[in-house]
Amino acid sequence: MTKKFILSSIIATFIMLTFFIVKTFVLLEVIPCNKLVQWYEYLSVIFFMIPFYFIMEELIKKSRKNKQGIKSTEALLDDSALISKADRHGKIVFVNDKFCEVSGYKRHELLGKDHVVLNSKTHPKEFWANMYLTVIKYKSIWNEIVTNKNKRGEEYIVNSWVMGEFDEQGNHIGFISVRQDITELYKQKMDIERKNSYLEHAAKILRHDMHSGINTYIPRGIKSLERRLSKLLVSLNIPEDQGEKHLGQSLQLLKEGLAHAQKVYSGVKEFTNLVKKDARLDKAPYNLCEILKDYLKSTNYSSQVKIDELPTKDVNESLFCTAIDNLIRNGLKYNDSKTKMVHIYKEDDNTIIVKDNGRGMSKEDFEEYSKPYVRKDGQKESGTGLGLNITIAIMKEHGFTISSEKLEPCGTKIKIKL
């Protein structure tokens, strides 16, 4: 209420109270009904009309505003939802334009018909029996996802709310239905579920079938190869140092490649664990400098990465190293410098920095390329556009935040708040 309304109400109330007090005293013959009293009564009525006018003005304005608000709400609902009304027998008596648009029927084709004209026969009789029970017997609002069929015979999905209409005696006289068309959302949901099933199947293959190859058969094969080569060198009278010179480096490359593959496999395996319902990330306290150096030692770019002293934090070793490795490889890959380098250091005990001397990535670029499958137009380097997105997801699972800053004249500074 406005100040004018409140003040007018106070003045009007005061005038009415004094008027009734004077009239009461006159009736009780406490004071005589003379000219002065009559003039007071006359002036009370006159002066009462002034605040009464302002009170009525405010009430009319409020009423108009409420009606306008109701009309706006009705217009919004009419434009965005499928609305229909039916009589107590289920015969349609009203449909809005949105209902006709989505169902494909003209208004005259629906009026007087039963909603069965839209029935896709997807739902059993019990489904609709529950609707009638909820709406008529319990006088509650029924809400379910319903698959309907349009005039062309195509299915469409609606989120439906149905309530009953009742007269003053409580007798059921009809139905009001409001529906939201969610066909596209439902299709997207089904597509995501289908793709998730593929991912779950890929995760099972990775966890069970690839595990045997990477952690069992290949290590056994390398050990067997070493033994056989040793015997072959002896049988051919080739000195051991010469054999090491010609074959040792190749074997060492195989071992280092296997060790790196096992680390990558371990990280991917940990990531697939998060697909499970109510999954929790396994973490333990690690010195971040030590685990990163150990992870990188078998890579061919370890010499291009400088790692300073870093804090000890609770992390999932495999996933954390995978995430930082993604940032390192991006810093080296998108880099036109003659001497490509990545420097990892701590800003404080709760912040580590991954800095490169590459092309540089602004905050805006970082936000854009964080989206899955997004890559820069005309980019000469190949890639999937998933590395940064996965890195951010891993950091988020740890409860860490990550941001980017473009350096001048070149380079990117990635800040990770632990």
N, C-alpha and C positions, 0 to 999 in steps of 0.2 A: 504494500500500500504506500502511496505517496504521502508527503508531509501535509499537502493540501487536504487530502482525504481525512487524515487523522485529526487535523485541526478543526475541520468542518464538523466532524463527528463529535468532538468534544464540545464545541459551541452549541450544536443542535441538542445534544444531551442535556447540557446545562439549562438551556432555554426551556426544554420540555419538563425537566424536573421542577424548576421554579414555578412554571405555569400550573402544574398539577398540585404543588404545595399550596399555592394561592387559592386555587379552586377548592381544594379540600378544606382550607380554613374558612372559606365563604360558606360552604355547605354546612360546616359544623357551627356556623355563626360565631366563629372566633373573631373574624373581622367583618365589617359591614360591606355589602355589595354597593359601593358608591361609584361616582364617576371615575375616580382615580383608579380603582380596581378594574373597571371596564376598559379604560384606556390601556392599562397594563396588559390585559388579556389581548386586546386588539393588536398592540405593538409586538407582543410575544409571537403572535401568528405571523406578522409581517417579517420580523427579523429571523424567524425560524426558516422561512422560505429561502433565504440567501444561502446558508450552509447546506440546506436540503438540496438545492440546485447543484452545488458542487459535488455532493455525495452521489447523486444520481448520474451526473456526468462521468464520474470515475467508474461507477458500476457499469454503465453502458459501454465505455471504452474497453473495460476488462472483458465484458461479455463478447464484444466484437473480436477482440484479440484471441480469445479462447476458440471462438467459432472459426476464425481464420487459421489457427493452429490445427484444429481438427480437420479442416478442409485440406491443408497442406499435407498432413499425415495421410489422409485418405488418398490424395493425389499421388503421393510417393508410393504408397502400397499398391495402388491401381496400376502404376507404370512398371513396377518391378516384380509383381507377383501374379500368379494365376488365381483368380477369385471366382468362386461359384456359390450359388445358393440352391437349395433343393427343398421341396415340401416334405411332409412327414413320410410320404411314400417313396421318397428318393428321386422324384421327378425334378429335373432341372428347371428352375424358374429364373435364374440370372447367371450370366457369365460375362466377364469383362473382356476387353480387347486382347489382352495378353493371353488369356485362356484360348481364345479363338486362334491367335497367331501360332501358338505352340502346338495345339491339337490339330490344326489344319482344317477345322470345321467352321462353317459360317454360323452366326448366332442362331438363325432360324432352324438350322439343322440339329441344334442341341436342345433348344427349349422344348420342354415336354418329354424329353427322352431321359432314360436312366443312365447313370454313369457307367453302366455296363458296356456302353458303346466304346468306352476307352479301355476296357479290360483287356490286358495282354495275356491273361490266363497264366501269368507267372506265379501268382500267389494262391495258396490253397484257400478253401472255404473258411477254414479256422481263422485265417488272417483277418478276413472281413467280419467274421462273427465277433472277434475280439474288438473290432472297431465299434460295432453297434453296442456291444456290452459296455464299453468305456464311455461312449457318448450319451447313450440313452439311459442306461440303468444307473451308472455312477455319476452322470452329468459332468464328466471331466473332458479335457482336451486330449484327443488321440493324435499321436505323432509317430509316423513311420516313413521309411523310404519306400516309394511305390514305383513300380515299373508299369507305365501306361503304353498304349498303342495309338498313334495318330491316324488321321484319315488315310494316309498313304500306306499304312500297315507297318510303319517303322516304330520301334520302341523308343521311348524317352523316359528319363528318370526324374522324379520329382520328390522333394522333401515335403511331405503333406501334414497339415494340421487340420483336424476336423473337430468341430464343436456342435452341440445341439442347440436349437432355439426352443424356448419354452414360454408358454403364456403365463399370466399372473397366477393361475391356479396350479402351475407346475406341469401342465400337459405338454407333451412333446409336439411341436408344430413344424419343425424343419431342421435343416442342416446348413451350416456355413463352413466352407472349405477354403483354405489358403494354401497355395503350393508354390514352391520355389524350384525352378527348372535347374537341375544340377547334372544334366546329361554330360556336358563336356568335362566337368569336374570328376564325374564318376568314371568316364573313359580314361582320363589321366590317371586316376587312382588305380584302375585295373592294369594300365600300361606299366605303372611303377611296380605294382605287385608282380607282374609277369617278368619284368627285368630283374627284380629282386630275387625271383626264383632262379634265374640264370646265374646271378652272382653267388647265391647260396650253393648252387651246384658246382660252380667254379671253385668256390672255397673248399668244398668237400674234396674235389679232385686234388687241389693244392695240398690240403692238410694230410690226406691219406696216401695218394699215389705218388706225388712229387717228393714227399718225405722219404720214401723208400729209396728213390734214385739219388737224391742229394746227400742224404745222411747214412745210407747203407751201401748201395751197389757201387757208386762212383768211388768212395773212399776205399772199399775193398779192392776195386779194380786197380787203383793207383798203387796200393801196397803190393798186390800181386805182380804188377808190372815192374815195380822196383826189384822184387825178388828174382823175377825171370831175367831182367836185364843184368843183374849182378852175376847170375849163373852163366849168362851168355858171354859176358866180358871175360869170365874165367876160362870158359871153353875156347874162346878165340885168342886167349893169351894177350888180351888188351889190358895194359896197366890201369889201375883204378883211377888215377888222377886224369888220365886221358879220357876215360869213360865219363868222369864227372864233367870234364870240359865240354864234351860233345852232347851229353844227354842230361846232365844235372840241371842245367838252366831250363830246359824244356819241362822236366819234372817239377822244378820249383814253380814255374809259371802255372802248371796244372794245379798244384797244391794251393797256391795263392788264389787262383781263380775259384777253386772249390770253396776255400775258406770264405771268400767274399760272397759267393752264391749262397752259402749257408747262412751268412748274416742277413742277406737280403730276404731269403726265404723265412728266416725267423721273424723279421719285421712284418712281412706280409701276413704271416700266420697270426701274429698278434693282432693285426688290423682286422682280419676276418673274424677273430673272436668277438669283436665289438658288434657284429651282426646279430649275435644271440640276444634274446630278450633278457632284460635286466643285467646285461653284461657290465662288468666293472674292470677298469684298467689295472693290471697288475703292476705295481710300482715298488721300487726299493731305492734306498739312498746310494747314489753313485757320484763319484767325482767326474764332472762333465768333461773336463780336459782329458782325463785318462780314457774314458770310453770312446770319445770321438777320435783320438789318436789311434786307438786300437782298431776302430772301425775303418779308418781311412788308410791304414798302413799297406793294405793289399791293393789299393787303387793306383792307377797310373798317373793320378793328379795329386797325390798326397804331398809332393814337393812344392806344389803351388798354394798350399794352405798353411797359414801360420796360426797356431793356436796358443794363446797366452794362458796364464793361470785362470781357472774358472771355479765357481763355487760347487759345493756338493749339494745335490738336490734329489728329492724323490721323483724318479722318472721310470718309465718303461724303457729299458736300455735300447732294445731293437727299434721301437717306434721313434724314440727321440732322435737316435742317430740317423734313421731314415729321413726324418724331417729336415734335419740340419744338412744332410748330404744333398737333398733336393735344392736347398738354398745355395749350397756351394757350387753344384753343377750348373745352376742357372747363372750364378755370378761369373763362372768361367765360360759358359756357352755363349751368352749374349754379351760378348766382350771383344772389342776391336783393338785393345791395347797390345803392344808387342810383348809386354811382360804381364801376363794375366795372373792376378793374385787375389786371394781371399784371406781376410784377417778376422779371426774370431777372438774376442776379448770381453771382459766384464766391465760394465759401466759402474755397477755397484753389486752388492751381494744378491740382489734380486733382479738384475737386468744383464743380459748378455747381448752383444752386438755381433752381427755378421756383416762385414763390410767388404765390398769388392771395388775394383777399378774399371768396371764395365761401362755400358752405355747409360746406366742410371734409370731408376724407376721411381716416379713420383707417387705421392699418396693416392692420387686419382687413378694412375695406371695400376697401382697395387690392388685397389678395390675392384677395378674392372677385370684384371687378369686372375683375380681370386675366384672368379666364377668358373664352373666347370666347362671345359671345351672352348674357352675363349682365348684366342691368340691375336697378336697384332697383325693388321692387314699388311700384306707384302713382306712378311718376315721370311728371311732366307733360310733360317734354321728350321729343321723339322721338329715336330713335337706333337703331343696330344692335347696340350692345354689343361692337363690335370695335376701336374706336379705341385704347383702353388696351392691349389685347392685342397689337395691331400695334406700338404704340410700344415695349413691352417687348421684343418680338421683334427690332426694329431695334437697340435698345440692346445686346441680347445678342449680335447679330451683330458689333457693334463691340467686344465684350468689356467693355462698361460694365455697371454694376449700377444699379438704380433702386429707390428706396423712398419711402414717403409718411408724413407726420406731420400730424395734425390740429392746427390752431392755435386758441388761445382769444383772443377770444370767437368768431372765425370765421376761415375761410381754410384753405388747404392748403399745405404746404411739401413739394414734390417734390425729393428729393436724388438727383443723378446722379453716381456715382463714375466718373471717366474712367480 
